[in-house]
């Protein structure tokens, strides 16, 4: 599933709301789930995961086409730290030629 992710923690600590929308805390990619592990792969590439959440759980799901809140553990400097992702499905747009495309950020 192609998604946009906003990380809510850094090194296990909550990122303040006024900093959470900065580009360094956001990413996009292809989200895979494997038995309690969420992996974010580069979009449209056959490569290993960029980010991994271990022992991940979906904490909440937004109404409509909203996203979900996922909580798990990631590795930071050799230690497992708490991480939360706000996951939103990537929307599609209709181009001038009438074809639907994924709305990848530039």
Secondary structure as GFF3:
##gff-version 3
##sequence-region A 1 106
A	DSSP	beta_strand	2	7	.	.	.	ID=ss1
A	DSSP	beta_strand	9	10	.	.	.	ID=ss2
A	DSSP	beta_strand	13	14	.	.	.	ID=ss3
A	DSSP	three_ten_helix	23	25	.	.	.	ID=ss4
A	DSSP	beta_strand	26	34	.	.	.	ID=ss5
A	DSSP	beta_strand	37	41	.	.	.	ID=ss6
A	DSSP	beta_strand	49	61	.	.	.	ID=ss7
A	DSSP	beta_strand	68	76	.	.	.	ID=ss8
A	DSSP	beta_strand	79	89	.	.	.	ID=ss9
A	DSSP	beta_strand	92	94	.	.	.	ID=ss10
A	DSSP	beta_strand	100	102	.	.	.	ID=ss11
###
